[in-house]
């Protein structure tokens, strides 16, 4: 996917978030987004199923409610990202940086978190563990 296409998709998505009739939800299903830099991007409710985000920079990105089912986020930088209510089921998140990420009500069913950096508090939040 060419960078200018991604910019247009993000522009339309931003408009859709403000007023759905004026924009279009980001449809990035299966997109090759390896190494993309989307710091602080607003990707709420975006459809990123099966997208390849290997090595992507998504620090402080808002991915709340996004569909990342079967997405590849290997070695991605998601520090401070909002992943609340996101669907990361079957996602490959190996080696990702997830410190300070928000995981409230995030679906991690069968996600591969091997070797990722995540705080115990964030992991407990994602797994809906009770604090002691």
N, C-alpha and C positions, 0 to 999 in steps of 0.2 A: 504494500500500500504506500503510495507516494505521500510525503509529508504534507503537501498542500491539500490532499484529500482528507487527511486526519484533521487538519485545521478546520476545514469546512464542516466535517462531522461534529467536531467539538463546538463550533459556532452554532450550528443548528440545534445541538443538544442543549446548549445554554439557553437558547430561546425557548425550547420545549419545556425546560424546567420552570421557566417564568410563566409561560402561557402555552400549553400544549398545542393549541390551534395554530400558533405562529412558528412552530419549530418541528423537530423530528428527534425522537429518542435515538441515542447513539446505538447503532447496530454494528458491532465490531466482532461478530461471530466468526471465529476461525482466523481472525486477522493476524498477520505477522507484524508484531510490535516489539520485536527483540531490540533491547537497548534504547527504546524510546524514552525521552525525558518529559515527564508530565508532572513536575513538582507542583503541588497545590491545585492540581486540576480538579474541576467539579464534574465527576463522573457518576453522580448519584443516579441510581436506577438504570445505568447503562447495561447493555447486553454484550458481555465479553466471553460468552461461552466458547470454550476451546481455543481462545486466543493465545498466542505465544508471546508472553511478556518476559521472556528470559532476560535477566539483567536490566530490566526497566527501572527507571528512577521515578518512583511514585511517592516520594516523601511528602507528607501532609496532604496527600490527595484525598478527596472525599469520594469514597466508593460505597457509601451507605446504600443498601438496597440493591447493589449491582449484582448481576448474575455472572459469576465467574466459574460456573460449573465446568469441570475438566480443563480449566485454563492452566497454562504453564507459567509459573511465577518463580522459576528457579533463579536463585541469586538476585532476585529483585530487591530493591530498597524501598520498603514500605514503612520506614520509621515515621511515626506520628500520623499515619494514614487512618482514616475513619472507615472501618470495615463492618460497622454495625449493620445488622440485618442482611449482610451480603451472603450470597450462596457460593461457598467455596468447596462444595462437595466434589470429591474426586479430583481436586486441584493438586498440582505438583508444586509444592512450595519449598522444596528442598533448598537449603542454604540461604533462604531469604532473611533479610533484616526486618524484624517486626517489633523492635523496641518502641514503646510508647504508642503502639497502634491500638485502636479501639475495636473491641470484639464483642460488643453487646448483642446478643441474639444472633451471632454469626453461625452459619451452618458449615461445619468442618467435617461432615460425614465422609469418611474414607479419604480425607486429604492427606497427602504425604508431607509431614512437617519435619522430616529427618534433617538434622543439621542446621535448622533455622535458629535464629536468635530471637527469643521471645521472653518477656518477663513472666514469672509465675502468675502474677495478678491477671495479666491479659489472657493467659492460657486458661486460668480458672474461670474467667468471665466467659470465654468462648465455649467452654465445656459445661457451663452452668453449674460449677462446683460451689458448694456452700463454704463460706469463710468460717474459720474458727476463731 
